Amino acid sequence: MAFDGVTVSAIVSELKKNLTGGRIYKIYQPEVDELCLVVKNRTEQGNTTSRLVISADASLPLIYLTGQIKENPSTAPNFCMLLRKHIGNARILSVTQPNFERIVEMQLEHLDEMGDLCQKKLIVEIMGKHSNIIFCDLNGRIIDSIKHVSAQMSSVREVLPGRDYFIPDTMSKKNPMTATQEEFISAILAKPMTVSKAIYSSMTGISPVIAEEICYLAGVDSSMTAHDLSEDVLTHLYRQFTYYMEDVRQGNFHPSIYYNGNAPKEFSALPVTHFNEYTKKEFFSISEVLYTYYSTRNTLTRIHQKSA
């Protein structure tokens, strides 16, 4: 299962509930591409301490809350030291997901060296090998990032101190949270491919599994092309798409892992009803799903490697 826009939306919903209004108590960088933020907060349930893991690892980018404590290096890397200097006691004002991208943006408030209140942004991009953790000022100017990306490395965007931060629009996809019926139907009709592929290649943050699920719920053969469908069927497909996105909008998440025997095969923030052949196990939070899924997969991989 891809770490798609729906999963990010579930994570953002969880972080809003647990971190908004809290203060960053400690900042660690246990791995080259990984941060851990310890956040203390006052909630309706009382005083809480949360540990947020953010990984920009190219093979396994993640962001989730955990109770696990990782060993940290005796000397903090430069990026970690920079964050400690600027936002070591910052208050988390908001956690958002811009345009349903695979991006988590945290707006932070802290005191500068003069004792004046100012704001910064910590932006987490969960985008496979292009994943990054980027620290910006309020105007979007990059202060630093956990990975530097030069013009020689990318012709699309530089990620370097002093550059302006922006989200590359390389695919010209529609925001599924705001797409109208006309935009949705026009977008998939413009793609001479299967309906499911047309959906996920036209809508930001929609993975192949979600596109397949939308077709399944609408009773549409996902292997057909949009041009094979009547106007009524296309309208019905759009309605089912909006019903699915309404659950995301309302935060009606049901985090689950789907098992094939003891092996976790997929995870999802919303039910995947076309996974009939798998055993479903529901979890309390999407963070718990992510930690369980990937730790179990890694354990099984190590077992297979030892037995090979």
RAGIQUI-V167310 format. One record per pair of residues at least 12 apart in sequence whose ideal C-beta (glycine too) atoms are under 8 Angstrom apart, sorted by the first residue. I is the first residue (numbers start at 0). J is the second residue. Records with the same first field share a line. If there is no record, write none. Layout:
# RAGIQUI-V167310
I=J / J
This chain:
# RAGIQUI-V167310
0=206 / 208 / 265 / 266 / 267
1=206 / 207 / 208
2=60 / 61 / 101 / 125
3=101 / 204 / 205 / 206 / 208 / 209
4=96 / 99 / 100 / 101 / 175 / 203 / 204 / 205 / 206
5=204 / 205 / 206 / 209 / 247 / 267 / 268 / 269
6=266 / 267 / 268 / 285 / 289
7=96 / 100 / 101 / 102 / 103 / 125 / 204
8=96 / 99 / 204 / 247 / 268
9=252 / 254 / 268 / 285
10=62 / 63 / 103 / 285 / 286
11=94 / 95 / 96 / 103
12=250 / 252
13=64 / 284 / 285 / 286
14=51 / 64 / 94 / 103 / 105
15=93 / 94
17=38 / 40 / 42 / 47 / 49 / 64
18=38 / 40 / 49 / 51 / 91 / 94 / 105
19=40 / 91 / 92 / 93 / 94
20=40 / 41 / 90 / 91
21=38 / 39 / 40 / 41 / 47 / 49 / 90 / 91
22=38 / 39 / 40 / 88 / 89 / 90 / 91
23=36 / 37 / 38 / 86 / 87 / 88 / 89 / 90 / 91 / 107
24=37 / 38 / 39 / 48 / 88
25=37
26=79 / 82 / 83 / 86 / 87
27=69 / 71 / 75 / 79
28=71 / 72 / 75 / 76 / 78 / 79 / 145
29=69 / 70 / 71 / 72
30=54 / 56
31=76
32=54 / 55 / 56 / 57 / 130 / 132 / 145 / 146
33=52 / 53 / 54 / 55 / 56
34=52 / 53 / 54 / 79 / 82 / 132 / 145
35=50 / 51 / 52 / 53 / 69 / 71
36=50 / 51 / 53
37=49 / 50 / 51
38=50 / 51 / 91
49=64
50=64 / 65 / 66 / 67 / 68
51=63 / 64 / 65
52=64 / 65 / 69
53=123 / 132
54=130
55=123 / 124 / 130 / 131 / 132 / 145 / 146
56=130
57=127 / 128 / 130
58=128
59=293
60=125 / 126 / 127 / 130
61=125 / 289 / 293
62=103 / 123 / 125
63=285 / 286 / 289 / 290
64=284 / 286
65=286 / 290
67=290
78=132 / 134 / 143 / 144 / 145
81=134 / 142 / 143
82=121 / 134
85=109 / 119 / 134 / 142
86=107 / 109 / 119 / 121
87=109
88=109 / 110
89=107 / 108 / 109 / 119
90=107 / 108 / 109
91=105 / 106 / 107
92=106 / 107 / 108 / 118
93=105 / 106
94=106
97=166
98=166 / 174 / 203
99=174 / 175 / 176 / 203 / 204
100=166 / 203 / 204
101=124 / 125 / 126 / 204
102=122 / 123 / 124 / 125 / 166
103=122 / 123 / 125
104=120 / 121 / 122 / 123
105=120 / 121 / 122 / 123
106=118 / 119 / 120
107=119 / 120 / 121
117=137
118=136 / 137
119=134 / 135 / 136 / 137 / 142
120=134 / 135 / 136 / 137 / 139
121=133 / 134 / 135
122=134 / 135 / 164
131=144 / 145 / 146 / 148 / 158
132=144 / 145 / 146
133=145 / 158 / 164
135=164
139=163 / 164 / 165
140=161 / 162 / 163 / 164
141=158 / 159 / 160 / 161 / 162 / 163 / 164
142=160
143=160
144=158 / 159 / 160
146=158
147=159
155=167 / 169
170=200 / 203
172=200 / 201 / 202 / 203
173=186 / 201 / 202 / 203
174=202 / 203
175=202 / 203 / 204 / 205 / 240 / 244
176=244 / 247 / 248
178=202
180=234 / 237
183=201 / 202 / 237 / 240
184=225 / 233 / 234 / 237
186=201 / 202
187=201 / 225 / 233
188=225 / 226 / 233
189=201
190=225
191=224 / 226
192=224
193=221 / 222 / 223 / 224
194=210 / 214 / 219 / 220 / 221 / 222 / 223 / 224 / 225 / 228 / 236
195=207 / 210 / 211 / 213 / 214 / 221 / 222
196=210
197=224 / 225
198=210 / 213 / 214 / 240
208=265 / 267 / 271
209=243 / 269
211=273
212=243 / 271 / 272 / 273
213=236 / 239 / 240 / 243
214=236
215=272 / 273
216=239 / 242 / 243 / 272
217=232 / 235 / 236 / 238 / 239 / 240
218=235
219=232 / 235 / 236
243=269
246=269
247=269
251=269
252=268 / 269 / 285
253=268 / 269 / 270 / 281
254=266 / 267 / 268 / 281 / 282 / 283 / 284 / 285 / 287 / 288
255=267 / 270 / 271 / 279 / 280 / 281 / 282 / 288
256=279 / 280 / 282 / 288 / 291 / 292
257=271 / 274 / 277 / 278 / 279 / 280
258=277 / 278 / 279 / 280
259=276 / 277 / 278
262=299
263=291 / 292 / 295 / 296
264=277
265=277
266=288 / 289 / 292
268=285 / 288
